[in-house]
Amino acid sequence: MSVKNANLRDFIESLLSESMSSVRKANNCDYDKAKLVLSDLIMVAASGTILDDDARAFAKKMINEQRQATILGLWKKTSLLNSMMANAFSAHSLELDDWMPYGFFHASAAIIPPLLAYGEIYSYTLEEVIDSVFFGYEVGARLGGFLGRQHFRYWHPTSTVGGVASASSLAYLASDGSLDEVEKAFTLSLGYSSGIWKVIMSDVYLKPFSTVHAVFLAYLSNESREVIKKPSSDFFSSDKTLCKLLNGECNYEKALNVPWRLAIEKTSIKLYPIARNIQTVVQACSKIKQNVKPNEIESVTVEVFEEAYQVADIENPQSIDEAKFSLKFVASLSLVDEVNGIRSISAGLRNPLVRELEKKIEVKTREDFSLLYPSKQPVRVIVKTKRGETIEVYEDEPIGDISSRNIEAIINKKAEMLSKDTGDLRLLAIPNAIKNIKLNESIGSVLEKLL
């Protein structure tokens, strides 16, 4: 397809065709990475159910008489749809699910719960599920690039982009990769996607409903594929209208000429239970902490890119939910102690040293830093001490890059952290269990072992 003469209908077909082509390029190393992503999602969702009051209450509400698919963390079975929704909510509740910077969305929590549920019920193999994960990440990253940062300013892409990616990946699994059937699911879900940032950021406890919405779109789009025709030509009549409604950029170039072989290579595993765009703030502050004590600090300046600055105005948080999205609190905690699981956030809220240092932190946005995003997530932390010294640290790459050489060690460290926080020793076994399962085995066999 010519980017110059692009239209929405041709674009969607090209996006899906290119995404399918990318999946066919996957090699053994890619499947190993995908196993890590899958391990991460299962650990995080289970931990969310155990640790988060809202996630646990929602999961319990989802239990019914049907014994079809597993609710992670409760380790009980329920109906197909209820399993998808419970696991999607819990996976996003701790803010520990992975982040796809090129699509501006949390990919695993939106894409994987439906694939696990359908895979468990219909005995899909691990390879089939992973291929669908590849495809969902590809669609989401490309669609997110198409809509761009302008969309991200007003909408929560985990609900919008994530919903379309989830529906597309599930259709890919259920239809054995039929382009026609996937296109149906894509367009149906695109027509109903929603997620308004202003509402979500004013009440952050609503955020996990974005992934519930995404997987519900996947379920609805796929269960209706056989009875609903493709959207009419009117749906495609004006890409400008669609982009105007979604505050998008309609950037065909970013969606079709992508800087990756497989989009999943660009995802980032989150080691810290905080907003996805301030992970590098923790890294920078943690390095500074090695050279200065909290009571020696006179002032702190944190220079960030635009998306990180979005959480700079959440001051004096009173709850864990608020604290996870407060840049000043996270920076202060990292300078005083460390961000090591949900319990460390809770302890930080009660620590007078952390709360006092928060007041000394100033956050500034830098245009040159913003231009580097999403390929980089640049921050510079500048600490001035009471002795007149200045300490600066610059960071621009989150340590959880799935393509990094030590990513397996990071996943295992995360498993230890979550197992300690939850008291559930099963979480320690998840990475190794999934690593050792053969691609031709059913995804249900992994869950059975955990049960």
C-alpha positions in Angstrom: 0.0 0.0 0.0 1.2 3.5 -0.9 1.4 5.6 2.3 1.0 8.7 0.1 -2.4 7.6 -1.3 -3.6 5.9 1.9 -7.2 5.5 2.9 -8.6 3.9 6.0 -10.0 0.7 4.5 -6.8 -0.1 2.6 -4.8 0.9 5.7 -6.6 -1.5 8.0 -6.0 -4.4 5.5 -2.4 -3.4 5.1 -1.8 -3.1 8.9 -3.3 -6.5 9.5 -1.4 -8.1 6.6 1.9 -6.6 7.7 1.2 -7.8 11.2 0.6 -11.3 10.1 3.7 -11.2 8.0 5.7 -10.2 11.1 4.4 -13.1 13.1 5.7 -15.5 10.4 9.2 -14.1 11.1 9.2 -15.3 14.7 12.1 -17.6 15.7 13.0 -19.6 18.7 14.5 -16.6 20.5 11.2 -14.7 20.0 9.2 -17.5 21.5 11.5 -17.5 24.5 10.8 -13.7 24.9 7.1 -14.3 24.6 7.2 -17.0 27.3 8.7 -14.3 29.6 5.9 -11.9 28.7 3.4 -14.6 29.4 5.0 -15.5 32.7 5.0 -11.8 33.7 1.3 -11.4 33.0 0.3 -14.5 34.9 2.4 -13.5 38.0 1.1 -9.9 37.9 -2.5 -10.9 37.5 -2.3 -13.4 40.3 -0.6 -10.9 42.5 -3.2 -8.3 41.7 -6.0 -10.6 42.8 -4.2 -11.3 46.1 -2.9 -7.9 47.0 -5.5 -5.4 45.6 -8.8 -5.2 47.5 -10.8 -4.0 44.4 -9.3 -6.7 42.2 -9.9 -9.4 44.7 -13.5 -8.3 45.3 -14.1 -8.1 41.5 -12.6 -11.6 41.0 -14.8 -13.1 43.7 -17.8 -11.5 42.0 -16.8 -13.1 38.8 -17.0 -16.7 40.2 -20.0 -18.7 39.0 -21.1 -22.3 38.5 -19.4 -22.7 35.2 -15.9 -24.2 35.5 -14.3 -23.2 32.2 -11.3 -21.0 32.7 -9.0 -20.0 35.6 -9.1 -16.8 37.7 -5.4 -16.2 38.5 -4.7 -15.6 42.1 -7.9 -17.2 43.3 -6.9 -20.3 41.4 -10.6 -21.2 40.8 -12.4 -21.7 37.5 -15.4 -19.7 36.2 -17.0 -18.9 32.9 -15.0 -17.8 29.8 -16.0 -14.1 29.9 -15.8 -13.8 33.7 -12.3 -15.2 33.7 -11.1 -12.8 31.0 -12.5 -9.8 32.8 -11.2 -10.8 36.3 -7.7 -11.5 35.0 -7.6 -8.3 32.9 -8.7 -6.2 35.9 -6.2 -7.8 38.3 -3.3 -7.6 35.8 -3.6 -3.9 35.6 -4.5 -3.2 39.3 -0.9 -3.1 40.6 0.5 -1.0 37.7 3.1 -3.8 37.2 1.9 -5.1 33.8 4.2 -4.5 30.8 4.2 -1.3 28.7 4.4 -1.0 24.9 5.8 2.5 24.3 5.2 2.5 20.5 1.5 1.8 21.0 1.2 3.9 24.2 -0.6 1.0 25.9 -0.4 -1.8 28.4 -0.3 -4.7 26.0 -0.3 -7.9 28.1 -3.2 -7.0 30.4 -5.4 -6.2 27.4 -4.3 -9.0 25.0 -3.3 -12.1 27.0 -6.3 -12.8 29.4 -8.7 -13.6 26.5 -6.0 -15.8 24.9 -5.5 -17.7 28.2 -9.2 -18.3 28.7 -9.9 -19.4 25.1 -6.7 -21.4 25.1 -7.6 -23.2 28.3 -11.1 -24.0 27.2 -10.4 -25.0 23.6 -7.0 -26.6 24.2 -5.0 -24.3 22.0 -1.3 -25.0 22.1 1.3 -22.7 23.6 2.6 -21.9 20.1 -0.9 -20.9 18.9 -1.4 -18.7 21.9 2.1 -17.1 21.5 1.5 -16.5 17.8 -1.7 -14.6 18.7 0.3 -12.6 21.4 2.8 -11.6 18.7 -0.1 -10.6 16.4 -1.9 -8.6 19.1 1.3 -6.7 20.1 1.9 -6.0 16.4 -1.5 -4.6 15.8 -1.5 -2.5 19.0 1.9 -1.0 18.4 1.0 -0.1 14.8 -2.4 1.3 15.6 -1.0 3.3 18.5 1.6 4.7 16.1 -1.2 5.6 13.6 -3.2 7.5 16.3 0.0 8.9 17.8 0.7 11.0 20.9 -2.1 13.4 20.2 -4.6 10.5 20.9 -2.6 9.6 24.1 -3.1 13.1 25.5 -6.9 12.7 25.7 -7.6 8.9 25.7 -6.3 6.0 27.6 -4.9 3.8 24.8 -5.0 0.7 26.9 -8.8 0.9 26.5 -8.8 2.1 22.9 -5.8 0.6 21.2 -5.7 -2.2 23.7 -9.3 -3.1 22.9 -8.7 -3.3 19.2 -5.4 -5.3 19.7 -7.1 -7.7 22.0 -10.0 -8.3 19.6 -7.6 -8.8 16.7 -5.4 -11.2 18.6 -8.3 -13.3 19.7 -9.8 -13.4 16.2 -6.4 -14.5 14.9 -6.4 -17.4 17.4 -10.0 -18.4 16.9 -10.1 -18.1 13.1 -6.7 -19.7 12.5 -5.3 -16.4 11.2 -8.1 -15.6 8.7 -7.5 -12.0 7.4 -11.2 -11.6 6.7 -12.3 -12.6 10.2 -9.5 -10.6 11.9 -10.6 -7.5 9.9 -14.1 -8.0 11.1 -13.0 -8.1 14.7 -10.6 -5.1 14.2 -13.3 -2.9 12.7 -16.0 -3.9 15.2 -13.8 -3.2 18.2 -12.4 0.1 16.6 -16.0 1.4 16.3 -16.7 0.8 20.0 -13.3 1.6 21.7 -13.3 4.2 24.4 -11.2 5.5 27.4 -11.1 9.1 28.3 -7.9 10.2 30.2 -9.4 13.1 32.2 -11.8 10.7 33.9 -9.2 8.0 34.5 -6.6 10.3 35.9 -9.0 12.1 38.3 -10.0 8.7 39.7 -7.1 6.4 39.2 -8.8 3.4 40.8 -10.9 3.3 37.6 -7.8 2.5 35.5 -8.0 -1.3 35.6 -11.4 -1.1 34.0 -9.6 -0.1 30.8 -8.2 -3.6 30.4 -11.6 -5.1 31.4 -13.1 -3.0 28.6 -10.4 -4.1 26.2 -11.0 -7.8 26.8 -14.8 -7.4 26.7 -14.4 -5.8 23.3 -12.3 -8.8 22.3 -15.1 -11.2 23.5 -17.9 -9.2 21.9 -16.2 -8.7 18.6 -15.2 -12.4 18.3 -18.5 -13.9 19.5 -20.4 -11.7 17.0 -18.1 -12.2 14.0 -20.3 -15.0 12.5 -23.5 -13.1 12.8 -22.5 -9.5 12.0 -21.3 -8.4 8.6 -18.3 -6.2 8.0 -19.0 -2.6 8.7 -20.4 -0.7 5.7 -18.3 1.5 3.5 -19.5 4.5 5.5 -17.3 3.3 8.3 -14.3 3.9 6.2 -15.5 7.0 4.3 -13.3 9.5 6.2 -10.2 8.6 8.1 -10.1 12.3 9.1 -13.4 11.9 10.9 -12.3 8.8 12.8 -9.1 10.5 13.8 -10.9 13.7 14.8 -13.2 11.7 17.1 -10.2 9.8 18.6 -8.0 12.9 18.7 -5.6 11.0 16.5 -2.9 12.0 14.0 -3.7 9.4 11.2 0.0 8.8 10.7 0.2 6.0 8.1 3.9 6.2 8.0 4.4 5.3 11.6 2.0 2.4 11.4 3.3 0.8 8.2 7.0 1.6 8.2 8.0 0.4 11.7 11.4 0.3 13.4 11.1 -3.3 14.5 11.1 -6.9 13.2 8.5 -8.0 15.8 6.7 -5.4 18.0 7.0 -7.5 21.1 10.8 -6.8 21.0 9.9 -3.2 22.1 7.8 -4.0 25.1 9.1 -3.2 28.6 8.6 -5.4 31.7 7.9 -3.3 34.7 9.9 -4.0 37.8 8.4 -1.1 39.8 4.6 -0.8 40.6 4.3 2.7 39.4 3.2 4.7 36.3 4.8 3.3 33.2 6.4 6.6 32.2 8.4 7.3 35.4 10.3 4.0 35.6 13.5 5.8 34.6 12.9 8.3 37.4 13.3 5.5 39.9 16.5 4.3 38.2 18.1 7.8 38.3 17.1 8.5 41.9 18.3 5.1 43.1 21.7 5.8 41.7 21.8 9.2 43.4 20.8 7.6 46.7 24.1 5.8 46.8 26.0 9.1 47.1 23.8 11.3 49.4 21.6 10.8 52.5 18.1 12.2 52.5 18.8 14.7 55.3 21.7 16.2 53.3 19.4 17.1 50.3 18.6 20.8 49.9 16.6 20.5 46.6 15.7 18.1 43.8 14.9 18.9 40.2 13.5 16.2 37.9 13.6 16.9 34.2 11.3 14.7 32.2 9.5 14.2 28.8 5.9 15.2 28.3 4.3 11.9 29.1 6.1 11.6 32.4 5.1 15.2 33.2 1.4 14.0 33.1 1.8 12.6 36.6 3.8 15.6 38.0 0.7 17.3 39.4 -0.3 14.5 41.8 1.1 15.8 45.0 0.8 14.6 48.6 -0.8 11.2 47.8 -2.8 9.6 50.6 -3.4 6.1 49.1 -1.3 3.5 47.3 -3.3 4.1 44.1 -2.5 7.8 44.2 1.2 7.2 45.2 1.8 5.0 42.2 1.0 7.9 39.9 2.8 10.6 41.8 6.1 11.5 40.3 7.3 13.5 43.3 6.4 10.7 45.7 8.1 8.0 43.6 11.2 10.2 43.3 11.3 10.9 47.0 10.8 7.2 47.9 13.6 6.2 45.6 16.0 8.8 47.2 15.1 7.7 50.7 14.5 3.9 50.4 13.6 1.8 47.4 10.6 0.9 45.3 10.4 -2.8 45.8 6.8 -4.0 45.5 3.5 -2.7 46.6 4.4 -3.0 50.3 7.3 -0.6 49.8 4.8 2.0 48.4 2.6 1.5 51.5 5.6 1.9 53.8 6.8 5.0 52.0 3.4 6.7 52.6 4.1 6.4 56.3 7.7 7.4 56.2 8.2 11.0 57.4 11.5 11.3 55.5 9.8 10.4 52.3 6.9 12.8 52.9 9.2 15.7 53.8 11.6 15.2 50.8 8.6 15.3 48.5 8.2 19.0 49.2 11.7 19.7 48.0 11.1 18.2 44.5 10.5 20.3 41.4 9.5 18.8 38.1 10.2 20.3 34.7 9.4 19.2 31.2 12.0 19.4 28.4 11.1 19.6 24.8 14.3 17.8 23.7 13.5 14.9 26.0 9.9 14.7 24.6 11.3 14.4 21.1 13.2 11.3 22.1 10.0 9.5 23.3 9.0 6.6 22.7 12.3 5.2 21.6 13.8 6.7 24.8 12.3 7.7 28.2 14.8 10.4 29.2 15.0 11.9 32.7 17.6 13.9 34.5 17.6 14.2 38.3 19.6 17.0 39.8 20.2 17.0 43.5 21.7 20.0 45.3 23.0 19.2 48.8 23.2 21.4 51.8 27.0 21.5 51.4 26.6 23.1 48.0 27.3 20.1 45.9 25.4 19.1 42.8 24.7 15.5 41.8 23.2 14.7 38.4 22.1 11.4 36.9 20.6 10.9 33.5 18.6 7.7 32.5 16.7 7.0 29.3 16.1 3.2 29.1 13.8 1.3 31.5 15.7 -1.7 32.8 12.9 -4.1 31.8 13.4 -4.0 28.1 12.4 -7.5 26.9 15.4 -7.6 24.5 18.0 -6.9 27.2 20.4 -9.7 28.0 19.4 -9.8 31.7 15.6 -9.8 31.2 15.3 -13.4 32.5 17.0 -12.4 35.8 14.6 -9.4 36.0 11.6 -11.7 35.6 12.9 -14.0 38.3 13.6 -11.1 40.6 10.1 -9.9 40.0 8.8 -13.4 40.8 10.6 -13.3 44.1 9.3 -9.9 44.9 5.7 -10.8 44.2 5.9 -14.1 46.0 7.2 -12.3 49.1 4.5 -9.6 48.9 1.7 -12.1 48.3 2.9 -15.1 50.3 2.0 -17.3 47.3 5.0 -19.6 46.5 3.3 -20.6 43.2 4.5 -17.4 41.7 8.1 -18.4 42.1 7.5 -21.4 39.9 5.7 -19.6 37.1 8.7 -18.5 35.0 10.4 -21.9 35.1 7.1 -23.7 34.4 6.4 -21.7 31.3 10.0 -21.8 30.2 10.0 -25.6 30.2 6.7 -26.2 28.5 6.9 -27.3 24.9 5.3 -25.2 22.2 3.0 -28.1 21.1 1.6 -28.5 24.6 -1.7 -26.9 25.6 -1.7 -23.7 27.5 -4.1 -25.3 29.9 -1.4 -27.7 31.0 0.6 -24.8 32.6 -2.5 -23.5 34.5 -3.3 -27.1 35.6 0.2 -27.4 37.1 -0.3 -24.1 39.0 -3.7 -25.2 40.2 
